[in-house]
Every structure is written in structure tokens, then in C-alpha cells.
Amino acid sequence: MTKETELYGPVKSFLEGQGYEVKGEIGACDVVGVRTGDDPVIVELKTAFSLSLFHQGVARLSVADDVYLAVPRKSGKLFQKALKENTALCRRLGLGLITVRLSDKLVEVHTDPGPYAPRKSKKRKGRLLKEFARRVGDPNEGGATRHGLITAYRQDAIRCARFLAVHGASKGAKVAAWAEVPTATRLMRDNHYGWFDKVEKGIYALSAQGHKGLTDYGDLSV
């Protein structure tokens, strides 16, 4: 089982290589490095990512600007995913992030402390506003419904299903026009919810799962 003390030696050597004098357990800080003319560097050690580690890092920002979190580097996709997500979180909190590969004591800095300047994504903003505009009413009331969140896509599927429930198997173009869902043919063909059965080319009927879906969302205004 990994211990925090296993991280101390490699982190100390790394900082000393940068010209810092390094000491451990100074006050509440795990590692403190001091270099003439510079502010101190603080490193908090943990054997894995945790909420308490981020709490400690944020608390140390009241002492110094240069605060790093250090964890052992592991293998596998789960750790890589956690590393990516926590590197992004560190940037948002103004913290640095270090990993230590215990097999050979390799220290890697993934991000340095500094003020966070988020980059806005016009594409994501566009998707957000498009979904907002397409959504009819406010069916989710800020949280999940009994059968899952109601998206504009699901509202379109419900309109198509209601039309088929009344009129029976129909051409996609007719469903699109009468149900006011321009993408009806593609939606029924993709059939993400299993609500539609293809009768023949371009013609769809409501499946048993579709009838159940209408029962589940029968009181929803779309």
C-alpha cells in the first residue's frame, strides 16, 4: 500500500533541482520549498485524488500563491481519465498538479499554479442555446423526472409517437408535417428509444416500447 512518505523523496529532489531548499511538515504543510528572492512553494501529498486533497490545497493558497498537489502516477484508463479531469479542476482552482511514478521516481508537472482564465466554446454555447430554443416548456423543473430528463429530442419523439398512436403506420414525411417534427424520418429510423418499427421503406409504426413510452410520458405537454 502506497504511503505519502514515498512521495516526499522524489518531490524534494525535484524541487532541489530547481534550486529550492526543501523541508517537510512545516506547520500544516506537507512540503515547503524556499528559494532566495522567490515566494515559497507548498506541496500537499496524497496517495490518491480526494476532495480533502483539494480542500487542503485551497487552504494553502492563503499562505502562498504557488501550491501544488502531488499524487502517485498510476496506469490504466481510469487513472488517465481522473488525471485529465483533476488537472482541469486544478487549473480552475489556481493550483498546480504533480504526479510521481514510484517505479522510477519520475516527477511530472501537469499544470502550474496561476489565475484561471476559462476558454469559452462557441460550439458548446450554440448547442446549449439551440436545445433551449427547441425545448417546449420547462418539463424538468431543474431536475430529473420519473423517467429521465426531457430533452428537445425526446419531445420530438413523443410528438411522433402520439401521431402514430392515432393514425397508425405512416410515412415519415407525413409524420414530419403533421407532428411538426422536421427530422421525424431520421428520428424514427435511428430509433434511439426503441419506440418505432419500420414497416417498409419510409413507413413507420409505433412499437410496444413506444406505447409504453407514451404511457410514461402521457401527461407531458410537448
C-alpha positions as CSV (number, residue, x, y, z in Angstrom):
1,M,0.0,0.0,0.0
2,T,1.4,3.4,-1.1
3,K,2.3,5.8,1.7
4,E,2.5,9.6,1.4
5,T,6.1,9.4,2.6
6,E,7.0,7.6,-0.6
7,L,6.2,10.8,-2.5
8,Y,8.3,13.0,-0.3
9,G,11.7,12.0,-1.5
10,P,11.1,12.4,-5.2
11,V,9.2,15.7,-4.7
12,K,12.0,17.0,-2.5
13,S,14.7,16.0,-5.1
14,F,12.7,17.6,-7.9
15,L,12.4,20.9,-6.0
16,E,16.0,20.9,-5.0
17,G,16.8,20.5,-8.7
18,Q,15.0,23.8,-9.2
19,G,17.2,25.5,-6.6
20,Y,14.9,25.3,-3.6
21,E,15.8,24.4,0.0
22,V,13.1,21.9,0.9
23,K,11.8,20.8,4.3
24,G,8.8,18.6,5.3
25,E,6.0,19.0,7.7
26,I,6.3,22.8,8.2
27,G,3.2,23.8,10.1
28,A,0.2,22.3,8.3
29,C,2.1,21.9,5.0
30,D,3.5,18.6,3.8
31,V,6.4,20.1,1.8
32,V,7.8,23.6,1.7
33,G,10.4,24.8,-0.7
34,V,12.2,28.2,-0.3
35,R,14.4,29.9,-2.9
36,T,16.1,33.2,-2.4
37,G,14.1,36.0,-4.0
38,D,11.0,33.9,-4.6
39,D,7.8,33.2,-2.7
40,P,7.7,29.7,-1.0
41,V,6.4,26.7,-2.8
42,I,4.0,24.4,-1.0
43,V,3.2,20.8,-2.0
44,E,0.4,18.7,-0.5
45,L,0.9,14.9,-0.7
46,K,-1.8,12.3,-1.0
47,T,-1.8,8.7,-2.1
48,A,-4.8,9.4,-4.4
49,F,-7.1,12.2,-5.6
50,S,-9.7,13.1,-3.0
51,L,-11.9,16.0,-2.0
52,S,-9.8,16.5,1.1
53,L,-6.7,17.0,-1.0
54,F,-8.3,19.8,-2.9
55,H,-9.6,21.3,0.3
56,Q,-6.0,21.3,1.7
57,G,-4.7,22.9,-1.5
58,V,-7.2,25.7,-1.5
59,A,-6.5,26.3,2.2
60,R,-2.7,26.6,1.5
61,L,-3.4,29.4,-1.0
62,S,-4.0,31.7,2.0
63,V,-0.3,31.2,2.8
64,A,1.4,31.2,-0.7
65,D,0.5,31.5,-4.4
66,D,2.5,28.5,-5.5
67,V,0.6,25.5,-4.2
68,Y,0.9,22.1,-5.8
69,L,-0.9,18.8,-5.2
70,A,1.1,15.6,-5.6
71,V,-0.2,12.1,-6.1
72,P,1.3,8.8,-7.3
73,R,1.0,8.2,-11.0
74,K,-0.8,5.0,-11.8
75,S,-1.5,3.1,-15.0
76,G,-4.9,2.4,-16.7
77,K,-7.6,4.3,-18.4
78,L,-9.4,5.2,-15.1
79,F,-6.4,7.0,-13.8
80,Q,-5.8,8.8,-17.1
81,K,-9.4,10.0,-17.0
82,A,-9.1,11.1,-13.4
83,L,-5.8,12.8,-14.2
84,K,-7.3,14.8,-17.1
85,E,-10.3,15.8,-15.1
86,N,-8.4,16.8,-12.0
87,T,-5.8,18.7,-14.0
88,A,-8.6,20.8,-15.3
89,L,-10.0,21.2,-11.8
90,C,-6.6,22.3,-10.5
91,R,-6.4,25.0,-13.2
92,R,-9.8,26.3,-12.2
93,L,-8.7,26.5,-8.5
94,G,-5.4,28.1,-9.2
95,L,-3.4,25.0,-8.0
96,G,-0.6,23.1,-9.5
97,L,-0.6,19.3,-10.0
98,I,2.3,16.9,-9.8
99,T,2.4,13.1,-10.3
100,V,5.2,10.8,-9.1
101,R,5.8,7.5,-10.8
102,L,7.0,5.4,-7.9
103,S,8.7,2.7,-10.0
104,D,11.4,5.1,-11.1
105,K,10.7,8.3,-9.0
106,L,9.8,10.3,-12.1
107,V,8.1,13.6,-11.2
108,E,5.9,15.2,-13.8
109,V,4.2,18.6,-13.5
110,H,0.9,18.6,-15.3
111,T,-0.1,22.2,-14.5
112,D,1.4,25.1,-12.6
113,P,-0.5,27.4,-10.2
114,G,-1.9,30.5,-11.7
115,P,-5.1,32.5,-12.2
116,Y,-7.7,30.7,-14.2
117,A,-8.9,32.2,-17.5
118,P,-11.6,29.9,-18.9
119,R,-11.8,29.4,-22.7
120,K,-15.3,29.7,-23.9
121,S,-16.6,27.3,-26.5
122,K,-18.8,28.9,-29.1
123,K,-19.8,25.4,-30.4
124,R,-21.0,24.3,-26.9
125,K,-22.7,27.6,-26.3
126,G,-24.5,27.2,-29.6
127,R,-25.7,23.7,-28.7
128,L,-26.9,25.0,-25.3
129,L,-28.9,27.8,-26.9
130,K,-30.3,25.5,-29.6
131,E,-31.5,23.0,-27.1
132,F,-33.0,25.8,-25.0
133,A,-34.9,27.2,-28.0
134,R,-36.2,23.7,-29.1
135,R,-37.4,22.7,-25.7
136,V,-41.1,23.1,-25.2
137,G,-42.0,24.5,-21.8
138,D,-39.9,23.5,-18.7
139,P,-40.7,19.8,-18.2
140,N,-37.7,19.0,-15.9
141,E,-38.2,21.8,-13.3
142,G,-34.5,21.8,-12.6
143,G,-34.1,18.1,-12.0
144,A,-34.8,14.6,-13.3
145,T,-38.4,13.4,-14.0
146,R,-39.7,10.0,-13.1
147,H,-38.5,8.5,-16.3
148,G,-35.4,10.6,-17.1
149,L,-34.7,14.2,-18.2
150,I,-36.8,15.5,-21.0
151,T,-34.7,16.8,-23.9
152,A,-36.0,18.5,-27.1
153,Y,-35.1,15.3,-28.9
154,R,-37.4,13.2,-26.6
155,Q,-40.1,15.8,-27.0
156,D,-39.9,15.3,-30.8
157,A,-40.0,11.5,-30.3
158,I,-43.1,11.9,-28.2
159,R,-44.9,14.0,-30.8
160,C,-44.0,11.4,-33.5
161,A,-45.2,8.6,-31.2
162,R,-48.5,10.3,-30.5
163,F,-49.2,10.8,-34.2
164,L,-48.6,7.2,-34.9
165,A,-50.7,6.1,-32.0
166,V,-53.7,7.9,-33.5
167,H,-53.1,7.4,-37.3
168,G,-51.2,4.1,-37.4
169,A,-48.3,3.3,-39.6
170,S,-47.4,6.4,-41.7
171,K,-44.8,7.8,-44.0
172,G,-42.0,9.8,-42.3
173,A,-42.8,12.8,-44.4
174,K,-46.4,12.8,-43.2
175,V,-45.3,12.5,-39.6
176,A,-42.9,15.3,-40.1
177,A,-45.6,17.6,-41.4
178,W,-48.4,16.8,-39.1
179,A,-46.4,16.3,-35.9
180,E,-44.3,19.4,-36.8
181,V,-41.0,17.5,-36.4
182,P,-38.9,18.2,-39.5
183,T,-36.4,15.4,-38.6
184,A,-39.2,12.8,-38.0
185,T,-38.0,10.3,-40.6
186,R,-34.4,10.3,-39.3
187,L,-35.6,10.2,-35.7
188,M,-37.8,7.1,-36.3
189,R,-35.1,5.4,-38.4
190,D,-32.4,5.9,-35.7
191,N,-34.9,4.7,-33.1
192,H,-32.8,5.5,-30.1
193,Y,-35.6,4.7,-27.6
194,G,-36.9,1.6,-29.4
195,W,-40.3,3.3,-29.9
196,F,-40.7,2.8,-33.7
197,D,-40.9,-0.2,-36.0
198,K,-40.0,0.1,-39.7
199,V,-42.9,-1.4,-41.7
200,E,-41.4,-0.7,-45.1
201,K,-39.1,1.9,-46.7
202,G,-40.0,5.3,-45.3
203,I,-43.0,4.0,-43.3
204,Y,-43.0,3.5,-39.5
205,A,-45.4,2.3,-36.8
206,L,-45.4,2.6,-33.1
207,S,-43.7,-0.4,-31.3
208,A,-44.8,-1.9,-28.0
209,Q,-42.0,0.0,-26.3
210,G,-43.4,3.2,-27.9
211,H,-46.8,2.5,-26.4
212,K,-45.2,2.1,-23.0
213,G,-43.3,5.4,-23.6
214,L,-46.5,7.2,-24.3
215,T,-47.9,5.8,-21.1
216,D,-44.8,7.0,-19.2
217,Y,-44.9,10.5,-20.7
218,G,-48.7,10.7,-21.2
219,D,-49.1,13.8,-19.0
220,L,-46.2,15.7,-20.7
221,S,-47.0,18.8,-22.7
222,V,-44.9,18.9,-25.9
